[in-house]
Structures are given as structure tokens and as C-alpha cells.
Amino acid sequence: MKTLLDFLPFLLFFGAFKLFDIYVGTAVLMAATALQMFVVYRMDGRLQTMQKITLLLVLVFGTLTLALHDERFIKWKPTVLYAAMSIALAVALWGMGKNVLKLMLGGQLELPDRIWHRLTIAWVGYTAFMAAINAYVVLYYSTEAWVSFKVWGYVFPLTFLIAQGFYIAPHIKSGDVPHDGASQ
């Protein structure tokens, strides 16, 4: 259920873009993301920091896109989000000596510190890569191509998450496997 909920705003955006245009798609994305966060809040009783940031960026960049009738804003939103994540993780790790991933997930998953450190470095690299590749597509391709990239570009996060799962699997104790309660 939660996985479908995560993809629903994008799927609705894609459908609205294909049926209408980027502006209708943007309005649908804004409404669907707000609804998604409302449902998540009702289910979990709170929103995680990244969910709040995502909602804020979708609403701000979406509003700018619609108010100024300029599609560049919604197209640059992923670059801003990924770059901010990369910078925040890097500054926290190397500038402040804090491992944000461990702080956020350490209560759900027990891993050795060196694994948390490597995961954080991997996330810094991954989010920097995603920011750069989105920027490249925005700068050098049409809006139609950018939307197609957003659809087919899901291969990057899926590949990264699967690889991450394989990497941490040997370090997870049998009682540490996180679950959402549905698979008990």
C-alpha cells in the first residue's frame, strides 16, 4: 500500500501531462502530493523530514511553475531536492561528524558504524548523481523527453536501493529486519 502511495503522485502527474500539458500535470502533482502526505500523516501520525521537504518543494516549485507559467521550475525541483540531500548528508558527515542515515534509521536497523559510514557516502554520491543527471536532461532535452526520463529514470533509484539491500544484508541480524507490520 505504501509503495503504491509513493508512486501515485508521479503516476497522476504523468497521466495529466500526457492527456493535457505540463501545467495541468503540475497542478495534479501538487494536489496528489498534498493528498499523499495527508494519508501518510493519518497512517503514521507524523511526516518524516524528507516527506516534509518533498511536499514543500513540490508546492513551492509547482506554484512558481503555475504562477509564472514557466515549466523550468517544476523540472528543476528534483535537482534541487537531490543536491540539497547530497550537501546535507556530506556536511553532516564530514563537517559535523554526524551520520544522518544512522540517526534516522539506527532505531530500526542495527549496523556497524563502518557500514553506516559507507552507506552515507553511497547516498552522497547517489543523490549528487541524480541531481546532475536531472540537470543534464533539463538543460539539453525537451519537456517531453524530461517527463519520459522521469518515468524510465526510476531504474536508478530501484537499482541503488536493491544494491544497498544486498550490501547491508550480511550485516543485518536476523531480528533486525524492518517491516511495515503487514508481512507478519
Secondary structure, 3 states (H helix, E strand, C coil): CHHHHHHHHHHHHHHHHHHCCHHHHHHHHHHHHHHHHHHHHHHHCCCCHHHHHHHHHHHHHHHHHHHHCCCHHHHHHHHHHHHHHHHHHHHHHHHCCCCHHHHHHCCCCCCCHHHHHHHHHHHHHHHHHHHHHHHHHHHHCCHHHHHHHHHHCCHHHHHHHHHHHHHHHHHCCHHHCCCCCCCC
